[in-house]
Amino acid sequence: MAGLISLSSAIAETFGILINTVVPPHPRPWYAFGKYMGDFHCNPEIDPYFFNPKDFAWTKYIEDNWMTIRDELYGYLERHNNSLQPYFNPDLVSAPACWRVIGLKFWGVDFAVTKKEFPKTMEIASAVPGLISISFSQLQPKGVINPHNGDTNAHIRCHLGIKIPAQLPEAGFMVGTETRSWEEGKLLMFCDAQRHSAFNKSDESRFICLFDVIRPEYQHQQHLVCATVLSALLMQKIMQILPFIRHRHYIRRPMYYLMKFVAYIPVLTGFGSSFVYSFLN
């Protein structure tokens, strides 16, 4: 019986994404379609630069347990040469491999191998409603993440300070026209669709725990949002491998929509998650 229910749910979800491709749901999220230098025009009352952590009940629990998350990351670093993996898109950084990450959950897709390294972190993160992504991010000394717009406004991106070597003006994070410092054990929460950048001019690496939370008004579209963004990220990787399709929209656009259906499989079922992780790293 459970198998039939699961199968029925999968069929219903698949049918739903077909409908939503033709008839967009309401409210309709903004998507970058993989163009990191695009403009995002918004109502600042709906999509502010920063959100107030005090407006969310779960934020205190995360901040109260930040040292457990920190210690688990430090243990991982000791076992892996004190470094993470280069972010897959080199166009976003000032120097090769200055931005390094390790993903545990990525747009609804769980990465079982890396999750095993961080059981306490995942247990703490399970208290966050609507969690769709979680990773650790390292910005090396003198590193800069170039200004860019994220993939959608359907989520809130959160930075939990883990190791912050300096405050402004040496190290900081800019969203729109507002710049803030990270603080160890404190959350910065912002609209990822807004143009943002990060910099670390200090002599030490900066580490944060980065996670995404689906916004309440888009919770009923969670799987669709994850599949849509994941397909855009997969397309970015494909364009790195096959750069000739970058400016051939008649090839790129059909591939994008095909990739959207492909991405829906690991989002909904978990099948193929290892391939997604390997392909984007």
C-alpha positions as CSV (number, residue, x, y, z in Angstrom):
1,M,0.0,0.0,0.0
2,A,2.8,2.4,0.9
3,G,4.4,1.7,-2.4
4,L,1.2,2.5,-4.3
5,I,0.8,5.8,-2.4
6,S,4.4,6.7,-3.2
7,L,4.0,5.9,-6.9
8,S,0.7,7.8,-7.0
9,S,2.4,10.8,-5.4
10,A,5.3,10.7,-7.9
11,I,2.9,10.5,-10.8
12,A,0.9,13.4,-9.4
13,E,4.1,15.5,-8.9
14,T,5.3,14.8,-12.5
15,F,1.9,15.7,-13.9
16,G,2.0,18.9,-11.8
17,I,5.3,20.0,-13.2
18,L,4.0,19.5,-16.8
19,I,1.0,21.7,-16.0
20,N,3.2,24.4,-14.3
21,T,5.5,24.6,-17.2
22,V,2.6,25.7,-19.4
23,V,0.5,27.5,-16.8
24,P,2.8,29.1,-14.2
25,P,1.6,28.8,-10.6
26,H,0.7,31.8,-8.4
27,P,2.5,33.5,-6.9
28,R,5.1,33.0,-9.6
29,P,8.8,33.1,-8.4
30,W,11.4,35.0,-10.2
31,Y,14.1,32.8,-11.9
32,A,17.5,33.9,-13.2
33,F,17.4,31.2,-15.9
34,G,21.1,30.7,-15.1
35,K,22.1,34.3,-16.0
36,Y,24.2,35.4,-13.0
37,M,24.6,39.0,-14.3
38,G,20.9,39.6,-14.9
39,D,18.8,42.3,-13.3
40,F,16.2,41.6,-10.6
41,H,13.4,44.2,-10.4
42,C,11.5,43.8,-7.2
43,N,9.2,45.3,-4.6
44,P,11.6,45.9,-1.6
45,E,8.8,45.3,0.8
46,I,8.4,41.7,-0.6
47,D,12.0,41.0,-1.4
48,P,14.2,43.0,1.0
49,Y,17.9,42.9,0.9
50,F,18.1,41.4,4.4
51,F,15.5,39.5,6.6
52,N,15.4,39.9,10.3
53,P,16.3,36.6,12.0
54,K,14.1,37.5,15.0
55,D,11.1,37.1,12.7
56,F,11.6,33.4,12.5
57,A,11.1,31.0,15.5
58,W,13.9,28.5,14.6
59,T,16.8,31.0,14.3
60,K,17.6,31.0,18.0
61,Y,17.9,27.2,18.0
62,I,20.4,27.3,15.1
63,E,22.5,30.1,16.8
64,D,22.4,28.4,20.2
65,N,23.9,25.3,18.6
66,W,26.4,26.9,16.3
67,M,29.5,25.6,18.1
68,T,28.3,22.0,17.5
69,I,28.2,22.8,13.8
70,R,31.6,24.5,14.0
71,D,33.2,21.6,15.7
72,E,31.9,19.1,13.2
73,L,33.2,21.3,10.3
74,Y,36.6,21.6,12.1
75,G,36.7,17.8,12.4
76,Y,36.0,17.4,8.7
77,L,38.7,19.9,7.8
78,E,41.3,18.0,9.9
79,R,40.5,14.9,7.9
80,H,40.6,16.7,4.5
81,N,43.7,18.9,4.5
82,N,41.9,21.9,5.9
83,S,40.1,22.8,2.6
84,L,36.9,22.3,0.8
85,Q,36.1,21.8,-2.9
86,P,36.3,24.6,-5.5
87,Y,32.9,26.1,-6.4
88,F,31.9,24.7,-9.8
89,N,31.4,28.1,-11.5
90,P,34.8,29.9,-11.8
91,D,33.2,33.0,-13.4
92,L,31.9,34.1,-10.0
93,V,35.3,34.5,-8.2
94,S,38.2,36.8,-8.4
95,A,40.8,34.1,-8.4
96,P,40.7,30.3,-9.3
97,A,39.4,28.2,-6.4
98,C,39.2,31.0,-3.8
99,W,35.6,30.0,-3.1
100,R,35.3,26.5,-1.8
101,V,32.3,24.5,-0.7
102,I,31.0,21.2,0.4
103,G,27.3,20.4,-0.1
104,L,25.2,18.2,2.2
105,K,21.8,19.0,0.6
106,F,21.4,20.9,-2.6
107,W,18.1,22.2,-3.9
108,G,16.1,19.3,-2.4
109,V,18.7,16.7,-3.3
110,D,20.4,14.9,-0.4
111,F,24.1,14.0,-0.8
112,A,24.4,10.9,1.3
113,V,28.2,10.6,1.3
114,T,28.8,14.1,2.6
115,K,25.8,14.0,5.0
116,K,27.5,11.1,6.8
117,E,30.3,13.4,7.7
118,F,28.0,15.9,9.4
119,P,25.3,13.9,11.4
120,K,25.0,16.5,14.2
121,T,24.8,19.4,11.7
122,M,22.0,17.6,9.8
123,E,20.1,16.9,13.1
124,I,20.2,20.5,14.0
125,A,19.3,21.7,10.6
126,S,16.2,19.3,10.6
127,A,14.6,21.8,12.9
128,V,14.4,24.4,10.1
129,P,11.1,24.2,8.3
130,G,11.4,24.2,4.5
131,L,15.1,23.5,4.4
132,I,16.1,22.8,0.8
133,S,19.9,23.3,0.8
134,I,22.8,23.2,3.3
135,S,26.5,23.4,2.7
136,F,29.7,24.9,4.1
137,S,31.4,27.7,2.4
138,Q,35.1,28.8,2.5
139,L,36.3,32.1,1.2
140,Q,40.1,32.1,1.1
141,P,42.3,35.0,2.1
142,K,42.1,38.0,-0.4
143,G,39.2,36.2,-2.1
144,V,36.2,37.9,-3.7
145,I,32.9,36.5,-4.8
146,N,31.9,38.8,-7.7
147,P,28.5,40.6,-7.7
148,H,25.8,38.4,-9.0
149,N,22.1,37.6,-8.7
150,G,21.1,34.3,-7.3
151,D,18.8,31.8,-9.0
152,T,15.4,32.7,-7.5
153,N,13.6,34.8,-4.9
154,A,11.6,31.8,-3.7
155,H,13.9,31.1,-0.8
156,I,15.7,32.9,2.0
157,R,19.5,32.3,2.0
158,C,21.1,32.1,5.4
159,H,24.8,32.5,6.4
160,L,25.7,31.2,9.8
161,G,29.1,32.6,10.8
162,I,31.6,29.8,11.7
163,K,35.1,31.3,11.5
164,I,35.1,35.0,10.7
165,P,38.7,36.4,10.6
166,A,37.8,40.0,10.3
167,Q,34.9,42.5,10.3
168,L,34.2,45.4,7.9
169,P,36.0,46.9,6.0
170,E,38.3,43.9,5.7
171,A,35.6,41.2,5.3
172,G,32.0,41.5,4.6
173,F,28.9,40.8,2.6
174,M,27.0,43.2,0.3
175,V,23.4,42.8,-0.8
176,G,22.1,45.6,-3.0
177,T,23.5,48.8,-1.5
178,E,23.8,47.5,2.1
179,T,27.0,45.9,3.5
180,R,27.2,43.9,6.7
181,S,29.8,41.9,8.6
182,W,29.5,38.2,9.4
183,E,29.6,37.3,13.1
184,E,30.5,33.9,14.6
185,G,27.4,32.2,15.8
186,K,25.0,34.7,14.2
187,L,22.8,34.5,11.1
188,L,22.7,36.8,8.1
189,M,19.5,36.2,6.1
190,F,18.9,37.7,2.7
191,C,17.1,37.6,-0.6
192,D,19.4,35.6,-2.9
193,A,17.8,37.1,-6.0
194,Q,19.1,40.5,-5.0
195,R,22.5,41.4,-6.4
196,H,25.1,40.4,-3.9
197,S,28.9,39.8,-3.3
198,A,31.3,38.8,-0.6
199,F,34.9,39.7,0.1
200,N,37.7,38.6,2.5
201,K,40.7,40.8,2.5
202,S,42.2,39.2,5.6
203,D,45.0,36.7,5.8
204,E,42.8,33.8,7.0
205,S,40.0,31.9,5.4
206,R,36.4,32.7,6.3
207,F,34.0,29.8,6.9
208,I,30.2,29.9,7.1
209,C,27.4,27.4,7.1
210,L,25.1,28.3,4.2
211,F,21.5,27.1,4.0
212,D,18.4,27.9,2.1
213,V,14.8,27.9,3.4
214,I,11.8,28.0,1.0
215,R,9.7,31.1,1.7
216,P,6.2,30.4,3.1
217,E,4.4,31.8,0.1
218,Y,6.2,29.3,-2.2
219,Q,6.1,26.2,0.0
220,H,3.4,24.6,-2.2
221,Q,5.8,24.9,-5.1
222,Q,8.9,23.6,-3.3
223,H,9.7,20.6,-5.6
224,L,9.0,22.8,-8.7
225,V,11.3,25.5,-7.4
226,C,14.1,23.0,-6.6
227,A,13.9,21.3,-10.0
228,T,13.8,24.6,-11.9
229,V,16.9,26.0,-10.1
230,L,18.8,22.7,-10.3
231,S,18.2,22.5,-14.0
232,A,19.6,26.0,-14.4
233,L,22.7,25.0,-12.5
234,L,23.1,21.8,-14.5
235,M,22.9,23.9,-17.7
236,Q,25.6,26.2,-16.4
237,K,27.9,23.2,-16.0
238,I,26.9,21.9,-19.5
239,M,27.7,25.3,-21.0
240,Q,31.2,25.1,-19.4
241,I,31.7,21.8,-21.1
242,L,30.0,22.8,-24.4
243,P,30.6,26.5,-24.6
244,F,29.4,26.7,-28.2
245,I,25.7,26.4,-27.0
246,R,26.0,29.4,-24.7
247,H,24.8,31.8,-27.4
248,R,22.7,29.4,-29.4
249,H,19.3,29.8,-27.7
250,Y,17.6,27.4,-30.1
251,I,19.8,24.7,-28.6
252,R,20.1,25.9,-25.0
253,R,16.4,26.6,-24.3
254,P,15.1,23.1,-25.3
255,M,18.0,21.6,-23.3
256,Y,17.0,23.6,-20.3
257,Y,13.4,22.4,-20.4
258,L,14.5,18.8,-20.8
259,M,17.0,19.3,-18.0
260,K,14.1,20.5,-15.8
261,F,12.3,17.2,-16.1
262,V,15.6,15.3,-15.5
263,A,16.3,17.4,-12.4
264,Y,12.9,16.6,-11.0
265,I,13.8,12.9,-10.6
266,P,16.5,13.3,-7.9
267,V,14.5,16.1,-6.3
268,L,11.4,13.9,-5.9
269,T,12.9,10.4,-5.5
270,G,16.6,10.9,-4.6
271,F,17.5,8.7,-7.5
272,G,20.6,10.1,-9.3
273,S,21.7,12.3,-6.4
274,S,25.2,10.9,-6.5
275,F,25.4,11.8,-10.2
276,V,24.2,15.4,-9.6
277,Y,26.8,15.8,-6.8
278,S,29.6,14.4,-9.0
279,F,28.6,16.4,-12.1
280,L,28.6,19.8,-10.2
281,N,31.9,19.2,-8.5
